Amino acid sequence: MIGVNYPLADLVVSMLYLALIVFWLMLVFHVMADLVRSHDLSGGAKALWVLFILVLPLAGTLIYLVARGGSMHERDQRAVRDRQRDLEDYIRSIAHSKE
């Protein structure tokens, strides 16, 4: 049994690695988007976080999630509410201009 290849197992492992990389990239982009829309951080603090994430990507992302992850959901909800309000204002302005 020594030297037996399992190409299907290699494919499954490769797909698992690919999925982990894709999920991690999605997480990094989500963290970067959260940094951009965070109003409670100054520009310098945002730059330091971005630099930290670029220099040590895995550690930087995980530390960001531990340090500021609890309020990410609140910032997401605020952004959704703002976009919804802007859309409703736009629809009202278009509806009033047609009358």
C-alpha positions in Angstrom: 0.0 0.0 0.0 3.0 2.3 0.2 3.1 4.8 -2.7 -0.7 4.7 -3.4 -2.0 8.1 -4.7 -5.4 9.4 -3.9 -6.0 12.1 -6.5 -9.5 12.7 -5.3 -8.2 13.3 -1.7 -5.7 15.8 -3.1 -8.4 17.6 -5.0 -10.6 17.8 -1.8 -7.6 19.2 0.2 -6.9 21.7 -2.5 -10.5 22.8 -2.6 -10.5 23.2 1.2 -7.4 25.4 1.0 -9.0 27.5 -1.8 -12.2 27.9 0.3 -10.2 29.0 3.3 -8.2 31.6 1.3 -11.4 32.9 -0.3 -13.1 33.2 3.2 -10.1 34.9 4.6 -9.9 37.4 1.8 -13.6 38.2 2.3 -12.9 38.8 6.0 -10.0 41.1 5.2 -12.1 43.1 2.7 -14.9 43.3 5.3 -12.5 44.6 8.0 -11.1 47.1 5.5 -14.6 48.3 4.7 -15.4 48.6 8.4 -12.3 50.7 8.9 -13.2 53.1 6.1 -16.7 53.7 7.5 -15.7 53.9 11.1 -16.3 57.4 12.3 -14.9 56.9 15.8 -11.3 56.4 14.5 -9.1 59.2 13.4 -7.3 59.1 10.0 -4.0 58.2 11.7 -5.5 55.3 13.6 -7.1 54.0 10.4 -3.8 54.2 8.7 -2.1 52.3 11.5 -4.7 49.6 11.4 -4.4 49.3 7.6 -0.6 49.1 7.9 -0.9 46.5 10.6 -3.2 44.4 8.5 -1.0 44.7 5.4 2.2 43.9 7.3 0.8 41.0 9.4 -2.4 40.0 7.5 -3.6 37.1 9.6 -2.6 38.5 13.0 -3.8 42.0 12.1 -7.2 40.9 11.0 -7.7 38.7 14.0 -6.6 41.4 16.4 -8.9 43.9 14.7 -11.8 41.4 15.2 -11.0 41.0 18.8 -10.4 44.7 19.5 -13.2 46.2 17.4 -15.3 43.3 16.2 -18.1 43.8 18.7 -19.1 47.2 17.2 -18.8 46.1 13.5 -22.4 45.0 13.5 -23.6 48.4 14.8 -21.6 50.2 12.0 -23.0 47.8 9.4 -26.6 48.5 10.6 -26.0 52.3 10.7 -24.7 52.1 7.1 -27.7 50.1 6.0 -30.1 52.6 7.7 -28.3 55.5 6.0 -28.5 53.9 2.6 -32.2 53.1 3.1 -32.9 56.7 4.2 -31.1 58.1 1.2 -33.0 55.8 -1.1 -36.3 56.8 0.4 -35.4 60.5 0.1 -34.5 60.0 -3.5 -37.7 58.2 -4.3 -39.7 60.9 -2.5 -37.9 63.7 -4.5 -38.6 61.9 -7.8 -42.3 61.3 -6.8 -42.8 64.9 -5.9 -41.1 66.2 -9.1 -43.5 64.1 -11.2 -46.7 65.7 -9.7 
